[in-house]
Each structure stands twice: as C-alpha cells, then as structure tokens.
Amino acid sequence: MTGRYYEEFEVGETIEHDKRRTVSEADNQTFCDMTMNQQPLHLDAEFAADTDFGERLVNGLYTMSLAVGITIPDTTDGTIVANLSYDDIEHPEPVFHGDTIRVQSTVMDKHETSDGERGIVTMRVEVFKVNDPEEPLVCSFERTALSLKRPDSQ
C-alpha cells in the first residue's frame, strides 16, 4: 500500500505524480471500443482531418481516467473507501496520439465524516501535455474520496 491515510493529506499541498504516459493510438482505440464510443472524431482519421483539429483526438474520458490512475499510488492506494464524486471537469486543450501527459493533485479540502470514523478529501487534479514546450493544461477536475483514517488514530 502506498496511499495516504486521511491524516496525511494537507490542504493546499500539491502532489507531483512521477509517472507519465504517452498515449498511443491503441490506447484510444481500445478505450473507445470498451466504452462503445464510436465518435468519428476519435476513430476516423479522414473525418478528423476535416475538423478544426486536423487529426483524431484522444477521448477526453480516457485522458481523465488515465489521470485518476496515475494519481492512485500517491493518494488513495489501499486507503480509499470509495470515490464520492468527480466535479468541475474541463478539457481546455486536446490530446493527440503520441502526446505524453503528467499529472498533479492539489488538496483543496478535507474534513472528517460525521461519525469521525473516516475522512473526506477533495483534490484538484490537473493534467498537462509535456511534449509541448508550453505544457498546456489538457484536463482538470475535482476528485472527492472517502478515505480511511490511520488505524492507530481511532
């Protein structure tokens, strides 16, 4: 287990996640197939060539899901009870096949549950494209998790 217990999160801290991922065409295709999303903007090169983007876009939900996965080891691996919500989701810039992303999480809020047995932690997750010199933000969202308290704290 590498995740943090409720007490180990500090409001205002930013966690830089070391893992990065280069998104491949196969990643995008597989995700679209698994979710039955056949949007041609994600899958059809000829269709996408005629759009403002000029090429296929990586499915935004894949980008978001990948970001959650990258955050798990440093945040909630083995210490989570449940993800409670994903809010304020934005995709300000596109992700294309071959783009590499990095992720950071900032702890926005934390509070104990009403029974004091567990804690609720809200993090702002931001995803950046690192193969672009400007490292644009490509996805952001708030993730709220119900977290275990350290066993010795109860």
Secondary structure in CASP SS format (residue, H / E / C, confidence):
PFRMAT SS
TARGET T0000
AUTHOR 0000-0000-0000
METHOD secondary structure of the structure
MODEL  1
M C 1.00
T C 1.00
G C 1.00
R C 1.00
Y C 1.00
Y H 1.00
E H 1.00
E H 1.00
F C 1.00
E C 1.00
V C 1.00
G C 1.00
E C 1.00
T E 1.00
I E 1.00
E E 1.00
H E 1.00
D E 1.00
K E 1.00
R E 1.00
R E 1.00
T E 1.00
V C 1.00
S C 1.00
E H 1.00
A H 1.00
D H 1.00
N H 1.00
Q H 1.00
T H 1.00
F H 1.00
C H 1.00
D H 1.00
M H 1.00
T H 1.00
M C 1.00
N C 1.00
Q C 1.00
Q C 1.00
P H 1.00
L H 1.00
H H 1.00
L H 1.00
D C 1.00
A H 1.00
E H 1.00
F H 1.00
A H 1.00
A H 1.00
D C 1.00
T C 1.00
D C 1.00
F C 1.00
G C 1.00
E C 1.00
R C 1.00
L C 1.00
V C 1.00
N C 1.00
G H 1.00
L H 1.00
Y H 1.00
T H 1.00
M H 1.00
S H 1.00
L H 1.00
A H 1.00
V H 1.00
G H 1.00
I H 1.00
T H 1.00
I H 1.00
P H 1.00
D H 1.00
T H 1.00
T C 1.00
D C 1.00
G C 1.00
T C 1.00
I E 1.00
V E 1.00
A E 1.00
N E 1.00
L E 1.00
S E 1.00
Y E 1.00
D E 1.00
D E 1.00
I E 1.00
E E 1.00
H C 1.00
P C 1.00
E C 1.00
P C 1.00
V C 1.00
F C 1.00
H C 1.00
G C 1.00
D C 1.00
T E 1.00
I E 1.00
R E 1.00
V E 1.00
Q E 1.00
S E 1.00
T E 1.00
V E 1.00
M E 1.00
D E 1.00
K E 1.00
H E 1.00
E E 1.00
T C 1.00
S C 1.00
D C 1.00
G C 1.00
E C 1.00
R E 1.00
G E 1.00
I E 1.00
V E 1.00
T E 1.00
M E 1.00
R E 1.00
V E 1.00
E E 1.00
V E 1.00
F E 1.00
K E 1.00
V C 1.00
N C 1.00
D C 1.00
P C 1.00
E C 1.00
E C 1.00
P C 1.00
L E 1.00
V E 1.00
C E 1.00
S E 1.00
F E 1.00
E E 1.00
R E 1.00
T E 1.00
A E 1.00
L E 1.00
S E 1.00
L E 1.00
K C 1.00
R C 1.00
P H 1.00
D H 1.00
S H 1.00
Q C 1.00
END
